[in-house]
Amino acid sequence: MNDDSTPHPFTEQLESLKDLVWGEFMLVLIVGTGLFLMVRLGGMPLRRIGTAFRQLFEGRRARGTGDITSFNALMTALSATVGTGNIVGVATAIGMGGPGALFWMWCSALVGMATKYAEAVCAVHYRETDQRGHHIGGPMYYIKNGLGRRWVWLGAVFAFFGMLAGFGIGNTVQANSVADALSESFGINSWVTSAVLMALVGAVLIGGVKRLGLVAGRLVPFMALLYLLCGLTVLALNLSALPGALVLVVESAFTGTAAAGGFAGATVMMAIQYGVARGVFSNEAGLGSAPIAHAAAQTDSPVRQGLVAMLGTFIDTLVICTVTGLVLVVTGAWETGAKGAVMSQAAFGDALPNGHHLVAVCLSLFAFTTLLGWSYYGERCAQYLFGERAIKPFRIVWIIAIPVGANLSLGVVWILADILNGLMAIPNLIALLALSGVVVGLTRNYFARAKTDSLGL
């Protein structure tokens, strides 16, 4: 990623604002909300993981009203969450917080499953149908329909920040990641990359959410399995080092990590801060983005879709990020002092023939699907604010922004995207806390009916 190398007072002010938005208060609010929901639900998201996977496989076919299958709704959400955070974000967390950061990523993901579950339950329960017959929902709708008309302004705040955040973290920085990866690994000109990306993204967006769901349903499983296969191969080649790596991850989570090689050392607080922050950025639990996709699911129950939705956090962080993190530890790449994608490429490159090229391909696929997923999120936010007339102009601007991101230095854009992501999370978390009673009630009723049906009563 190209960053501005010359410090600027404006950039420094933005950095200070980002540190304020993503400070201890925000991390406590996000993790605390997930923990609160997990307790109120009696640990259901953890106890019902098997049920959730059964619902996912059954969700390949239509069941109830909606625009896309439950499976494709999850794949659409994963298309946005499985991205550069799984490669670059994990490397950043471990590079700054040590191997212990991976442990705290796991912890944030476990409570994040309750958050993601509640988001999807609310999204389906309070969704609406627009003039074209499409099902629309998300935080702005469950704020408006769940909290009442006095809180409509809070839904508009979420939509405003969500729409702008999409052009940062979901568009320009993703295009830049693809352009950089393909340029460094294969020498492909960034303008060529831009043109191809514009054509591919435009072709998908023309078909709306149904085409997006179909593309995500095919591409996301393929790219995730490709990356996991590469990662598991590296772990298999370093199998003798794996037990020691797991011990190091757990021990350093509570004791900190001493300086080693190019690694400067990290305290326990650094491990917690970077692990939780990068975990949230990777799986987006609490940001309010994923429920926009789940609101379009063909389902006859909010709880059923909530079970499917919470697997997004499980797959993103507890599976894909874990593989990345363990690869970095077993290969010793975390001790080199390399940063971000360079660290990941070094880890895979040393273990596999042309491993750095494989990372570049996976990073490009991840970033491309993030472009698609966030385009849908931003489009729905724009529709909420300005009506259906905003959809086509939004898509045009979204496509035009791709070459801008691919060919410019994005240091400031990264900072702005971080700030906007934090600001869009606040209205969502307020709504989830206020509507937690509704989520618990719907959950209890669903499982009570399921138990009655299984007994034939």
Residue, then its C-alpha position, 0 to 999 in steps of 0.5 A: m500500500n502506498d502511504d504518504s511519507t511526509p508528515h502533515p499537520f492535517t494528517e496528524q490531526l486525523e491520526s489523533l481523531k482516529d486514535l480517539v474514535w478507536g480508543e479504549f472506549m470503542l473497543v470496550l463498547i464493541v466487546g462489551t456489547g458482544l459479551f452482554l448479548m452473549v450473556r443475555l442469550g445464555g451462550m446460545p451462539l456458542r452452543r448452537i454452532g452445529t445447528a448454524f451449520r445445518q441451517l447454512f447448508e439448508g439455506r442453499r434453497a429458498r425458504g420464505t420471502g427475500d431476494i437471495t438464498s440464506f447461503n448467498a446472503l452469508m457469502t455476500a456478507l463474507s465477500a465484504t468481511v473476508g478481505t485484506g484484514n485476513i492477510v494484512g490485518v492479522a500481520t499488523a496485529i501480530g507485528m505490533g502486539g506479538p503472537g498474543a494478539l491472535f489469542w485476543m482476536w479469538c476472544s473478540a470473535l467469540v463474543g462477536m458471534a453474538t453481536k453478528y447474530a443479533e444484527a441479523v435477527c434485527a435486520v430480518h425482523y425489521r426489514e422493509t420492501d421497497q418499490r421494486g419489491h426488494h427486501i431492504g434492511g440493516p441498522m438504519y431500518y431497525i433503528k427506525n422501526g425498532l426504536g421509534r420515530r424519535w430515533v430516525w435521525l440516528g438511523a440517518v447518521f449510520a447511513f451517512f457514515g456507512m455510505l462514506a466509509g464504503f468509498g474508503i475501506g470498501n473501495t479505494v483502499q481495496a483497489n489500491s491493494v489489488a493494484d499494488a499486489l499485482s504490480e509487485s508480483f507480476g508487473i501489471n500496470s495499475w491502470v490495466t488493473s483499474a480497467v479490468l476491475m471497473a469492467l468486472v465490478g460494473a458487470v456485477l453491479i448491473g445485475g443488482v443484489k441477485r447477481l451479486g449474491l450468485v457471484a459471491g456464492r461461487l467466488v467466496p467459497f473458492m477463494a477462501l478454500l484456495y487460501l486455506l489450502c495454501g495456509l494448511t500446507v504451510l502448517a503441515l510443512n511446519l507441523s513440529a513447530l505448531p504445538g510450540a506456536l500455540v503455546l506461544v500465542v496463549e502465553s504471550a497473550f497474558t505475559g507480553t512478548a519480548a523483543a526478538g529479531g526485528f520484533a521490538g517487543a510488546t506488552v499485554m495491553m498492546a496484544i489486547q489492543y491490536g488483537v481486538a481492533r484488528g479482529v473487529f476490522s476483519n469480521e466487522a462484528g458490531l460495525g453494522s455492515a453485514p446485516i444489510a446483506h442478511a436483510a435480503a435473505q430468503t428466510d421464514s425466521p429472523v433467528r434462522q438467518g441470525l444463526v447463519a449470519m454468526l458463522g461469518t465471524f466464525i469463518d472469518t476470524l476463527v478459521i481464516c485469520t487463525v490460519t494466517g496467524l499460525v503461519l506467521v508464527v510457525t515460520g518465524a515471519w513475525e520476528t523479521g520486523a516486516k510489516g503488513a502484506v510483506m510479512s505474510q508474503a514472506a511467510f508463504g514465500d519461504a515455505l511454498p514455491n511462488g508462495h508470495h505470488l499465491v498471496a498476491v492472487c488471494l489478496s487480489l481476490f479478497a479485495f475484489t469481493t470486498l469491492l462488491g460487498w461494500s458496494y451493496y452496503g453503500e448503495r443501501c445506505a444511499q437509498y435510505l438517505f436519498g431514495e431509489r433515485a440514488i441507486k444508479p448514480f451511486r453505482i456510477v460513482w462507485i465504479i469511477a472511484i476504483p481507478v482513483g484508489a488504484n493510482l493514488s497514495l491513500g494514507v489519509v484515506w485509510i485514516l478517514a476510513d478507520i474514523l468513519n467505520g468507528l462512527m458508523a458502529i456507534p449508532n448500531l451498537i446503541a440499537l443492539l443494546a436497546l433491542s436486545g430484549v427483542v432478540v432474546g424474545l425471538t430466540r426463545n420463541y423460535f427454539a421453544r417452537a422447534k422443541t415442540d415440533s420435534l416432540g410432535l406436540 
